[in-house]
Amino acid sequence: QVQLVESGGGLVQPGGSLTLSCVVSGSTSGINFMGWYRQAPGMQRELVGSLKSGMITYADSVKGRFTLFRDNGKNTIYLQMNSLQPEDTAVYYCNAKTWRPAYEYWGQGTQVTVSS
């Protein structure tokens, strides 16, 4: 099994910054995908950024403002969020996928609220 523990959410003013952390533990050797998703009230969950095969991708809505980092020594991935706007308000989730066997794991989610 894989366990994901998130932290770093909170309340921030427009234009501010937050960094989210996701600590990965358990059977981590089979992970071939890591991603950050978010879900705003009444909306579908969307992929914000992902890491697979050494490639990092971002949603158009956050490109240039958000950065995904990894720290292999700590088995942790980060999402640095800059120039935050009210439309970024959502619950942010860490996600991991494995192969052979193929499974998907989710963190508990962390609330990010951007408001003045």
N, C-alpha and C positions, 0 to 999 in steps of 0.2 A: 504494500500500500504506500501511497504518497500522501503526505500531510503538507498543507499550505497554510501559513499563518501570516496575515496581513496587518499592517499598521501604517500610521502616518496621515490618516484622514483628519479633517477638521473644517473649521470655518475660516475663510480667507476673503479679503476684500478684492474687488476686481483689479486686475493688474498684478496681483500677488502671486506667490509661488508656494508649492507644496511638493514634497517628495514622498511617495508611497514605497513601502518595503514589503517584500514577500519572501519569507524564509521557507525553504523547501527541505523536507526531511523524509525519511523512510527509504523506500526502494527507488532511489533517484537515478540509477544507472540506465534505466530504460526510457527516460524522458527524452523525447525528440522535438518537443514543441513547448514553448512557454509564451504566455500572452497576458495582456491586461485588457479586460473588458469593462464596460460601464453600462449602467442602465438607469435612465431617468424615469420618474413616475409616468406611467401611461405609455412608455415607449419600449421598443425592442432593445434587447441587449446587443451592444455593438462592440466589435473588436477595435481597440484603441491602438495597440501596438503589439508586435509579436517578434519572437526570435526563433528561427528555425534554420538549421544547416548553416549557421554563421551569418545569416541574413536578417536584418532588422527592417521591419516595415511599419508604417504608421497610417492611420486613417487620415484622409484629406483634411478633416475638421481640426486636427491637432498637429499636423505636420508643420515643423518650424517652431513650435511652442513646447512640445513634449519630447522627452528623450528617455529611451529605455536603456538601462545599464544592467550589467550582471557582475557579481562578485563570486567567482567560483570557489574561492577559499572559504567563504561563508555560506555557500549554497543559497544565495540571495539574489533576487532581481529587484530592480528599482524602477520607478516611473517618476522622473523629474518633470514637474508641470510648472511652466512659466506663463506669464501673461494670461492668467486665468480670467475667464469671463463667466457671467451667470449661466450661460448655456452649457458650461462644463459641469454644472451641478448634477451629481448622480452618485449612485453607489458603485464603487469600483471594485472589481473582482480579479483576483489572480487565478490563472488557469494553467494546467499542465496536461500534456498528453503523452502517453507511452505507446510503445509498439511491441508486439510479441511478448505478452498479450497486449491488445489495444484497449486502453482505458483512458478516461478523462476525469480530472480532479479539479475541484473548485475550492477557493478560499471562502471565508465567511462573509467577505465584503467589508468595505470601509467607506463611510459616508464622506463625501467632499461637497461642501456647500460654499458657493461663491456669491457673496452678497455684501452690499454696503449698508 
